[in-house]
C-alpha cells in the first residue's frame, strides 16, 4: 500500500478535530501513521497554557483515527466507525507541540461492524503511550 495524506477521504473528521497527517503503511494486521500536533490548532491552543503539551485524550483519539483510516484503506468496510470501548490505555511520556508522533497499530479483529485494535505511539524511539480499543459501525 502506498503512503497517503488524503485522510479526509478516509474518515469523517475535519480540522480542528482531525489528528492524522499520513498513513505510512496499511497491511492486513498492521497500520502505521503519523501526526504532528500544531500549537495553533484551536482545540489544543488553550489546553495546558504555556506548557505546549498535547492532552492524553487527544493522543488516544489520534491513535483511533489512525486505526480507522488504515482500516478504510484496507477496504474492510466502507462504514463510519466510532469508539465504543477503551479496554486499556497507558501513557509513559508527554508529547509536545511539533513532535512527530508515529502510531503503530495492530488489527486484532476486523469485520463489517466491529473493529478491535491495539497500538503504540512513539516520538522518535520513545514509547509515549499504548492502548487497546474497540470501535463499532454507526451508519
N, C-alpha and C positions, 0 to 999 in steps of 0.2 A: 504494500500500500504506500502511496506517495504521501509526502507531508502535505498538510492542508492548513490554511489560515482562514478558510471560509466557514468559520464556526457558526455564524448566524444562519447558514443554510442547514445546519445540523440540529440545533437546539433553539427553543423559542426565546431564550434570554437575550436581553439587549442592554446596552450601556444605560445606566451605570451598574447594572447587576449582571454583566457578562464577565466571568472570571477565567476564561481560557483564551489564550492567544494563538496556540498552534497545537495540532495533533501531529506529533513527530512520527508515530507509527501506531498501527492498529492491526493486530493479528488475532487469531482465534481466541486466545486466552490472555493476551497482553496488550495494554494500551499505554502509550507514553505521550504525555502532553506537557506544555509549558505555559507559564503566565508570568508577567512582570506586573506588579501592583504599582500603579501610578498614584503619587501623592495628591494629584488633582482630581481623582475620582471622587465624586460628590458623596458617595456612601462612606468613603474612608477618611475624608478630609477632617472630620470633626471627632473621630474616634482616637482616644489616647493623644489629645492635643500636645504638640511639641515633642512627642516620643517617636513618631514615624514607624509605628508598629502596626502590622496587619492583624485584625482580630482573628482569633482561632476559629470562630464560627464561619468567617469568610473563607478561611483556608479549607475548611471541611466542605463548604458549598463549592468552592473551586474544584476540589477533587471529584465531587459528584458530577459537576458539569462536564469535566474532562472525560469521566467514565461514560456519561450519556452520549457525548459527541462521538466518542470512539465506537460505541455500540451502533450508533446510526451509520457510521462509515462501514462497519462490518455487514450492514444490511439485515440485522437480526429482526428489527421491527421498524416500521415507519411511524409508530405511535409516539405520543408525548408521555414522558415518564416524570414522576415526582418522587422525592424521598419519602419513604414510608416508615423506615426503621433504621436507626443507627445502632448497630449491635455493640460496637466498641469504638472508642477513639482515644488517642493519647497524643499529647503534644510535648515535644522534647526541647524545642528552642524557638526563639522568636523569629519572625520573618519581618524584615524592614522594607520600606518603600524602595523600589528599584532593584530589589533582589529578584533574580530569576528562580522561580520555583519549578521543579521538574516532578511531575506526578507519574508514578509507575503503578499501574493498576492491573490487577488480575481479575478476570471474569470467572466467578465461581459457578454461577448459574445464569443462563440466558434463555428466555422464552419470549413469546409474543406478548406476555402480560407481566412477567416478573423478571427483574434483573438483580442478582446479588454479586457484589464486587468487594474487593479488599484492595487497599493501596497504601503506598508510602510516598511521602513528599520529601524532597531534598532541596537544599540550597547548596550548590556545589556538591561536595561529598558528604555534607552534614545532614543526617536524618532529622527532620523537624517535626514530622507527625506521621501517624498511621491510623487507619480506620477501616472498619468493615461495615457495610450498609446494604440496604435493600431498597429498590425503587419499584413502583408499580405503575402500570399504564393507566392514564387518567382520561384518555379521549375515547 
